[in-house]
């Protein structure tokens, strides 16, 4: 078996981000292996994030928005994001950048194949972890970073935790006449029928005639493909009447939204990253920028401590905030669209809201933000969260007692 310093089990956003940041973060002399099922050679997704500073991946940002539109049930607003920008990276541009960068490095290898098993090693005796492919190939690594998240293998204890799916279908449309505002992304257009769940349109215009138009829901039940696409058609007919357009590309996805903890350790030498490592923010589904920050923290831990696990986490209050909002979205999704998100956007300076969503804001600023939303539902949600936590502790004690017997 060939032995590597680091093996990336999965070559998606999380794995490639970590490999790229290793090479640009002082670990470029390490032997690195990336294992993925197939080459990333098509534009299979789009990632967006907000930032108020220069970022390592800025050279491949395909569009920047200095303003956002927010359409509530009653009012519409166009706000400047200063000092932030909303930025978009196309999947194919990201894959190409990382692939070209790593191709010129003699100590980085890439193999394609389906991973059958990851076997942990032991630090005490120096034995490595192993990544075993279905065709029998085996690779050894001092550390394995596993991002292989399969939704069908993911279960949530819904007695103890909240669980919703963020699911969407988006069309990249091109119109004959200029109708879009390319300087402003539409974060939320809540002027769509809610039907008991939190639903919105999300628009990313890249020119006066081109935009992503995406229909998104936070709910337990998925829709048929025709339902998503029917809502997009209806939206275009209502808000762009008479405008002719063609669908250039399409995308879809399902993102888990849960306050159930995701373990970071898969063993002594295995670390979970990406969605599998809990890098998706529970209450919003944003993940790409969180993966970049996590990759930087892992690189710093490897460089400074010799292991990947010395990664600081956000203040614990953010997990409580996420759980409270998930509780409201689960029980009163339509109310969230009519009041909660409207108040968050209309009653807070946008920089305060972005810092809150990035889990960067101080306690006083967080309290100021939470004071702008309807108190009653959030107090009730807090009590429900506390009750679930008490249930979890009791369940854990019962499990521990049963195990001791």
N, C-alpha and C positions, 0 to 999 in steps of 0.2 A: 504494500500500500504506500502510495505517496502521502507524505505528511505535510500539512500546511499549518501556518500560524492561525489563520482565520478561514473558516468556510461559511459562505453565505448560502443557506438553504432557501432558495427562492430569489429570483432576479427581477422582482417588481420594484415599486417605488421605494419600499423600505430597504431592501437588499442592495439595490444599486446606489441609493443615497449613501448608505453606510460605506460601501466600497469606495465611492468617489471621495467622500470626506476623509477616509483613511489615507488616501493618496495625497490629499491636500492638507492633512492635519498632522503631519510628522510621522506617519506610519508607512511611508512609501517604500521602505526596505523590507516589509513583511511579505511572506508568501501567502497569497490570497487565492481562494478558489470560489467561483460563483457557479452554482448548480441551478439550472432552470429547465423547465420542460421544453421550451422552444425559444427561438430567437425573438426578440422584441423588435419587429420590423414593420409595425403598422400603428397608426394613430388610434389606439383603442380607448383613450380616455383623455380628459382635460382636468388639470388641477388649478385651483385658484387660492390665493391667500392675500392678506393685507400686511403691509410692513411700512415702517417709517425710517428704514435704513437700507444701506446697500447690502445685498445678499450674494452669496457665492454663485447662485444660479441665475443671477440677473441677465447674463449674456443671452440666455435662451427664453427670456420672457417675451411672449409673442404680442402681448397687448397690456397696456396700463390704463387704468381709469382713475381720474382725479376726482370724480363725483359719483354719487349713487342716487338712484331713484328709489323711493319707498312709497308704495301705494297701499294705504290702509283702506278699510271699508268706506270711510267718509272723506279722507283727504289724501292728497299726493304731495310729496316733497322731493325737491332736488337739492342735495346737500354736497358741499365741498368736503373732501376727506382730509385735507391738510391737517397735520403733517404726514398722514398716511397715504398710501396708494393701494389700490386693489390690482393685483397682478395675475396674469394667466400664463401657464406653461402647458404646451401641448405634449402629450405623451411621446410622440415620435421624436420631437426635438430633444426631450430629456434622454430617451434611450440612445439616440445618436450621439449626443454629447458624451455620455458616460462610456459608451462602447468605444468611441474613437480615442478617448483619453486612456482607457485601460488597455487598448490594443497595443499601445506603444510601450507597455511596461512588461519587462521580461519575467517578473516574478508574480504576475497575475494571470491565472488561467480561467477559462470558462468551458464548462461542459454542458451538453443538453441531454436530458433524460428525466424520467420520472423517479422521484425518490420513494423508495419502499420503506425505509426505516432509518431512524437516527438513534444511535446507541451512545449513551453517556459514557464518559471516561471517569477516572479517579485522579484527583489532584495528589492524593497522598502517595500513590505509587507511580505517578507520572504517566499513566496510561491515557491515551487521547480518546476523544469522542470519535465516532465513526458515522459517516454518511454512506448508506448502501442504496444503490440504484436497483431498479427492477431487473435490469439486464445483468446484474451481478457485480458491476464495478463497485469498488469500495475506496473511500478516501478518509484519511485520518486528519484530525485537526485539534489544535490546542483549545480553540474555542469555536463553537458552532452558533451561528445566529439564524434562528429559525423564524421565517415569516410566512410559512405555508398555512394560511388560514382557509379552512373549508367551512362555509356556512352550514353545510349539512351535518357537520360534526360538532357544531356549536349549540349548546343547550344552556338555557337560563332557568334557574330555580325561581319561577315567577311568584312563589309564596314569599320570597325574601327580597326579590329585586324587581325593578321595572325593566320592561323590554319592549321597544318599538323598532320598527324598521323604517329607515329613510330610503324610499324607493322612487325612482325617477326614470323618465324617458325624455331625451332632448333631441331636437332637430336643429342642425345648422342650416339656416335658410338663407337664400339669396333672392332679393326682390328686384323688380325691374326699375322701380323708382326709389329715391332716397327717403326713408321713413324712420330710420333709427338714429339714436343719439350716441355716437361712438365715444364720447367723453364720459359717459355715465353708465355704469352697470346697474341693473335692477336687481337688488338683493332680494326683495320680497315684493311681489304683487299679489296682495291678498284679495283682490277683486274677482276671485273665482269661487264657485259654489263650494262650501266647506263640507257639507253633508256629514257633520259630526266628527270630522277629523281635521287636523291641521294641514291645509293644502295651499300651495302658492305657485306662481310662475317666477322663473329666474331667467333673466335675459343678460347676455354678454355680447353687446354689439361691438364688432371690430371695424365696421365702416358704416356709412349711411345706408348701405344696401345689404349688409351681412350681419347676422347675429345668431347666437345660440338661443333657442327658445325652449325652455325645459320645464316640464310639469313635475312637481315634487310633492310627496305626501310623507307625513310622519304617522304611521299607523301599524297595526298588527297584520292586517290582511293586504296581500298584494292584489293588483288588478290584472286583467287581461291586457295584452299589448294594445288592442284596439281601443280600450278605454283611455289609456294615456294619450294616444295619438288623437283620439276624438276631442279630448280637452284642448290639445294644442291647436287643432283646426278651429275649434270654437273660439278660442282666445284670439287667434289671428283675424277671424271674421268680425269679432266685436270691436277690437281695438285698432285694427288696420283694415277697415272695410274697403273692399274693392281692390286691395293690393294683390297683385300677382306675385307668386313666389315659387321657388323650387327648393326641394330638400337635397342638400349637397352631401351631408353626412348625418349619421344618427349615433346616439350613445345611450346607454342605460346602465343602471347599477342598483345595488342593494347594499346599504350600509347599516350595520347593527348599532343600535343606540340603547345602551344599558348601563346601569350603575353597578352591575355585578363586577367585582374585581377581576382583572386579567393578571395571572401570574407572570412575572418577568423571568423567573428561573424555570428551565426545563430539566435541570440537573446540575451537577457540579460544573460541567463545561458547556452547558447549553443555555442560551439566552433567547427569549422570545422578543421579537421586534415587530414593528408595524401594527396592523390590526390585531394580530395574535398577541402582541405585547401591550394591548390597551392604549394604543396611540390615537385612536379615534375619540374625539371629545364627545362625551356621552349625550350632551344636550343639543349639539349642533351638527355632528357628523364631520366637521372639518378635521383633516388628518395630515395633509401633505406638509404644511409648515411645521406641525408638531413632530413629524418624522425627521425633518431636517435638524431641529433643535435636539431631538433625542440622539441622532447620529453624532452630532458634535459632542454631546455629553458622554456617549460611549467611547468615542475616540480619546477624549480627555482622561477618562477612567483607565483605559488600557495604557495610555502613555504615562500617566502619573502613578497608578496603583498596580499595574500588571494584571488587572482583571477588569471585566466590563461592567461590574455590578455596582460600582460607586457612583450611581447616577442620582442626583437630587430630584425629588418630586415636588410638585406644587403644594402650597398650603392645603391642609385637609378640608378647609371650608369650601373649596371649589367642588369637591365631590358631593358635599351636602347641597350646594346650589344646583348642581346637575340633577341630583336625585329629586329635588323639589320640583324643578321644571319638568322633568320626565313624568312625575306623578300628575301634574296638571295636564300635560299633553296627552297622557293616557286616558284620564278621566274626563277632561273637558277641552278637547282639542279645538273645538270651534270657539270657545271662550278665549283660548290662547291667541287665536288669530285676530279676534275682535278687540281685545283689551291688552293682553300681556305684551305682545310684540309691538303693538302700537305705542304703548307707554314707554317701553324700553327705548325706542327710536325717537319718539317725539319729546321726551322729557329728560334726555341725557345728552351732554356733548358727545359727539361721536368718538373722540379719542378715549373718553372714559369707558364707553361701551366696548371698543376694540381691546383696551387693556384688560377689561373684565373677561372677554371671550378668550384672550390669549393667556389668562391666568397670571397676569403681571401686576394687576392693581393692588394697592395697599388695602388694609382692612377698612380704614375710614372711607376710602373711595368706594369700596364694595358696598358698605352700608348705605352710602349716599345713593348708589345706583338702585339697591334693593328697595329703598324708600319710595321710589318712583312707580313701583308696580302695585297692583291691587293687593292690599295686605291680607284680606280675608282668605283667599284661596291659597296664598303662600304659607300662612300660619297653619291652615288645615293640612297642607302638604307636608310641612315640617313635622307635625304630629304623626302623620302617616309614616314618614321616613323614620322617625324615632321608634315607632311601634315595630316596623320591619327590622330595624337594627336590634331591638330587644329580642325579637323572635329569632334572629340569626344567632345571637349570643346563647340563647337557651338551646337552640338546635345544635350549636357547636359543643356545648357542654354535654348534651345527650349523646352526640356522636363520640365524644372523647370517653364518656363513661362506658358506652357499648364497646369501644375499642379496647379499653382496659380489661374488660371481662373476657 
